Amino acid sequence: MNQYFEAIRTSILYFPLAAVLSFVPYAYFQYKKIGYVQFNRSLVFYVFGFYSMTAFFLTLLPLPEITPDFCEVRSGRFIPSYFPFRFVKDTFREVQGNISLFSIVKSTTFKVTAFNVLLLMPLGFFLRYLFQLKNAWLVTLIGFLTSLFYEVTQLTAIYGLYPCRFRHFEVDDLITNTFGCLIGFVIARYSDVLPNISSIPLVNRSNVTLTQRFLAIFLDSLLVILITAYLIEGLTNYVWLLSILKVGLIFSYFIFFSKITKGQTLGKRLLGIRIVRMDGLPLTYKDLIARYGIFLILPFLVGEVSKFLIDTRFDDKLYLFLYLLFLAIWFFGTVMVTFIRKDHRGWLDRFAHTTQVLAK
């Protein structure tokens, strides 16, 4: 049982990172497909992701340490079994003639077989409930291929990563896993108590959602941070020159690029939104500077000055407090206020007399 708990603990440890990394691509494709991010469907999708990671870890973990006598210790212990329904013979041999329901259920072979059935039952359930597959033969095939992937991974010692096998390959596992996937599919087929998570396209949507705004800001900020970290930082030892380069990057990306693309940064383009003037006239550099210039350059300049003061006067915590207070006010005014106002226009749009609309 300890190896099962280890696999679950490992999934709990690594899944949040996988969920964070996949959130933006998932939300982007949801917007492209149906026009919004459905909460119930997203929750079930990430539950499915956690299950998939856990099921894979259950077939591999714990990974043994490679020692000089790694193969010698395991010699003859992990011989592949290609004969079907061997678990029936092993169960009768284990109960030693005491054939009763109680003795069979208590046998180790039965427990292992039951676990193999349970391992892919959630897969069949999710294939029906989440992915809306209705063909039992297709679900059975997917279950078989998934089990085959697990078994081949074990048979090849993780595709040659280890010098020899440390897990059993058994045809019975293919049979029981596939059967479990089919059972899960049947259960989901006749389950009417769960909420509907069908991907229903949003019809006649005319307003930019808060999720779209947040994802666009996140993507744009991430891109600028990556360019700054990998292309600008380290180019020169002069702090003032680095600051000029960073300011130039921000202006080029948010102002010149937006002007060329008629109000779309890369993040906004991916999310299908653009900036427009309230009066409907074309955007000008003056509009974009009014929108981005002050509210993007100002916190950056305050940050650079505060960083200099903190580095040279590290004993004075007042500068750090004022910088964090300024960032909190700026974040509230540019991001959080959009959640409060009915028209979702933050200080950036209100100051520049602009708004965000769906790109056509």
N, C-alpha and C positions, 0 to 999 in steps of 0.2 A: 504493500500500500504506500510505502514511503516514496517509491518512484512516481506514483500517480500524483501525490501531493507536490512533489518537486516540479513536475510538469505544469501543474496548475499555478504554483507560485511563480514560475518563470514567465508564464503567460501574463499574470497580473503585473509583473515587473516591466515587461517589454510592450505590452499592448497599448498603454497610454501614449507611448512615443509613436507607435505605428498609427494610432488614431489621429494624433495631431498632424503628422506628416501627410496623411491621406485626406484630411478634412477639406482643404482648399480644392484639390482635384475633384473630390466627390461632389462638393457643393457646386462647382463649376459645371460639371456634366449634368447635374440635376437641373440647373437653370437652363442649360441648353436643350434638355430633353422635355421637361414639363413646365419650366418657367418659374419654379420656386423650390424651396427645400422643405419637404414634408417631414415633420418632426417624428411621427410614429414610424414611418418607413425608415428614416435615418437611424432611429434607435434600434430597430430590428436588424438593420444592416450591420451595425457595429457589434451587436450581440452575435451575429453570424460570424463576423470577423474574429471575435474573441474565441468563439468555439473552434473555428478553423485552425487558429494558432495553437490552441490547447490540444486539439486532436493530433496535430502533427508532432507536437512535443511529446505526447504520450507514446508515440511509436518509436521515439529515438532516445529520449532522456531516461536515465542519466547517461551522459557520454563518458565512456571510460578513459582513463589516462593511458597513453601509448607508452608501454615499457619495453625493455629489450626482450622480455619473454612473453610479449602480448599474445602472439599466436600459439605459442607452446602451451600456455595455460588454458586456452580455449580450444585446443585441438580435439576434434571429435565431439564437441558439445553442441555445436550449432549446425548440424547437418540438415539441409533442406528436405522438406517432406512434400512430395508431389502426389501423394495418394489422398483422394477425397474422403471425407467423413471418417477420418481417423479418430476424431474426438469421440465418436460413439464407442469404438473399441477401447479407447483409453479410459473412458468413464466406467465401463463394465469391469475392466481390469482393476480399476481403483477401488470400486465398492466391494470387490472380492466375493461376488455371489450374493451379497446382501442387497438384493434389488428391491428398493423401495423409493418412493418419491423423496423422502427425507434424506436418505443416504446419497441419492444422486445429486440433490441440490447442494449438499454439504461438500461434495467432491471438488477438488481443485480444478479438474478439467472442465466441469460444468461452469464454475465461476469464470474461468478464462474464456470459455465459449460465449457465455452471457455478456461478458465485457465486450467481446468482439462484435456482438450483435448491437449492443448499445452504442458503440463507438461512432457508427455512421447513421444511427437513427435520426439525430438532429439534422444531418445533411439532407436526408429525404424530406424531413419536415420543412426546412428552409427552401428547398427547391420548389416545393408546392406553394408554401405560404408567402415567401418573399419574392421569388423569381417567377411565380405564377405558371410553372410548368404543369401541364395536365396529362402528358403522355407517360404512362407508367413504364413503358419499355425504355424511353429515353432516360428517365430517372434511374432505372436499374442499371443502364449502361454507364451513366455518370458515377453511380456508386461503385460499380465494378472497376472502372478506370481509376477512381480515387484510391480504392483499396490496392489496386495493382501498383500504383505509384508508391504507396507506403511499403509494400512488400519488396518491390525492386530496390528501393532505397536501402532496406535492410539486407537484401540478398547481395548487393554490390558493396556493402560496408560503406554506405554513404558515397557511392560512386567513386570508390578508390581512396577516399580520404583516410580510411583506416586500412592497415595491412591485411586484415582478415575480418570475417564476420563476427559480430558480437550480439546479434539478434537472430531469432528463428525466422525462416521463411516457410510458410505452410499454406498449401492450397486451401485448407479448411478456413483460414483467415479470409481469403477471397470470398468464399461461399457465405460465411457468417456476416462479414461486413456488408456485402451486397444485399443479403436478406434483411439486415437491419435498416439499410437505406430505404428499401421498399416498404418496410413497416412504418417508418417515419412519414413517408409519402402518404400512405393510407390514412394514418392518424390525422395529418393535416387536411386531407381531403374531406373528412367528415367532422371537422372542428368548426363550428359556427359561432363560438363564444368569443373569439379573438377579434380585435378591431380590424377594420378594412384598411389595408395599406397599399391599395392599387395605385399605380402611377397615373393619376388623372391629370392631363394637361390643364393648365390654368387658362381659361378663355377670357378674352377681352381685358387682359391685364394692362393697365395704363400707368401705374405708379412704380417708381423705383423702390424696392423694399430695403429695409434696414440691413438685412443680411447682404444684399448686393453692395451697398455702400461700404459696409465693414470689410467685406472681402476685397473690394477694389483698393481701399486704403491699405489693407494688410499686404497685398501683392506689390503695390507701388513702394511701400516702405521697405519691404524685404528686398526688392530689386535695388533700391538706392543703397541700402546697407551693404549688400553683397558687393556692389561695384566699388563702394567706398573702401571696404575692408580688403578687397583683393587687387584693386587697380590703383587706388590713390594712396592709401596708407603705405608708407615706406618709400615713396618716390623721392622725398626730400627730407632733410632734417630741420628745415625751417618751418616752424609752427605756423607763421603767418601765411606762407605759401600754400601749405596744406589746407588752411582755412579757406583761402581764395579758390582753390581747386574744388573743395567740397561745395562752396556756394555756387560756383560755376556749374557743377553737376546738377544741383537742385534746380537752378534756373533753366538749364538746358532741357532737363527732363520734364519738369512740371509746366514750364511756360512755353518754350520754343516747340517742344514736341506736341504739346496740346494745341498750339496754334496751327501747326501743320496738319494735324489729324482732326481739326475742327472740334476740339473739346474732349478728346479722348487720350488719356494716358494708356499704358499697356494694361494696367489693372482694369480700368474702366472698359477698355475694348474687349477684354476677355469676358467681362460680366455683362456686356451688352448695354452699357449706359454711356451718356455723354453730358458735358456741361453746355448749357445754352443761356443766353441772356433772357431776362424776364420780358423784355420788349420784343423778342423775336429777331433782333438784328444780329448780324454775324459777330462772332467773338473777335475782340481786338487784343493786342498785347497789353493795353491799359487794363482791360477787364481781367486778364489772367494775372497780371502783376498785382492788381488789387485783391484778387482772390487768393493767390498763392504767395506772393512776395512777402507781405508782412507776416502772415501767420505761419510761414515755413522758415523764413530766414530769421525772424526774431528769436524763436526758441533755439535755433541753431547757434546764433551769435551769443545768446545768454549762456548756452551750454559751454561754448568755447571759452568765454570769459570766466565762467564759474570753474571750469576745469583748471584754467591757469591759476586762479586764485587759490583753489583747493590744493594744487600741487605745490605752490610756493608758500601758502599759509595753512598747512594741514592742521594746525592746532586750533584754528578758528572754524567751528562748525556752523557759524552763521551763514557762510556763503553756500554751503551744501544745503542747508535748510531752505534758504531763499530760492535756490535753483529748483529744488524738488517742489516747492510751493508754486513756483511759476509754471512748471511742467503740469502740475495738477490742474491749475486754472486753465492752461492752454488745452489740455486734453478734454476737460469738461466742456469748454466752449466750442471745440471743433468736432468732437465725437459724441459725447454724452448728450449734448443739447439736442442732437438729431433724434434721440429716443423720446424726448419730452415734447417737442413741438409737433403739432398735427401735420404740418407740411414737410417735416423732417429736414428743414433747412437750417444748417448750422451757421456759425458766425462767418465762415468763409463765404458762403453764398449770400448771406444777408449784407455783408460789407460790400461785395462786388456786384450786387443786384443780379445774381445768376441763380440757376437751379439745375438739378440733374433730371434727365428724362431718359426713357428707353431709346436706344439707338435703333434706327430703322435700316 
